[in-house]
Amino acid sequence: MSVFDVEIATLDGQPGALSAHRGKAVLIVNVASQCGLTPQYTGLQALAEQYAGQGLVVLGVPCNQFGAQEPGSPAEIAEFCDVNYGVTFPLTEKVEVNGDSRHPLYERLAPVADGEGHTGDIRWNFEKFLIGKDGSVAARFSPRVEPADLGTEIEKVL
């Protein structure tokens, strides 16, 4: 089963937020609007623009589990991302990434180790997972890794 087979809705409730990108590389990032790392939206948007023509999709996954830093409704999240960061990349429905209600997408992602060997629970907002065009998880990155530092890894999966 590929990551593209996991059911997750778009921010506006439409099915197929992942399956719509089958055959492309996808950078999945759990996002939040009121986090110290929220300015990473700028770098994520830059990646989305820089690599779109080569087949990369950045996919934001809102999550309110870390310090209740994503409390908004879908409409509020969309407006925040547009007005403050000019985000044009797709966002999914708000989900839980840890615990008993962990979304199936994160059930698939959490066991993957990052460059420091961390596996398991998502540590904070803006943890990143790079998905290859075949739907396999190619890499995991700490929340502190800046989007601008991902170019080399992204280019490997394009």
Secondary structure, 3 states (H helix, E strand, C coil): CCHHHCCCCECCCCCCCCHHHCCCEEEEEEECCCCCCCCHHHHHHHHHHHHHHHCEEEEEEECCCCCCCCCCCHHHHHHHHHHHHCCCCCEECCCCCCCCCCCHHHHHHCCCCCCCCCCCCCCCCCCEEEECCCCCEEEEECCCCCHHHHHHHHHHHC
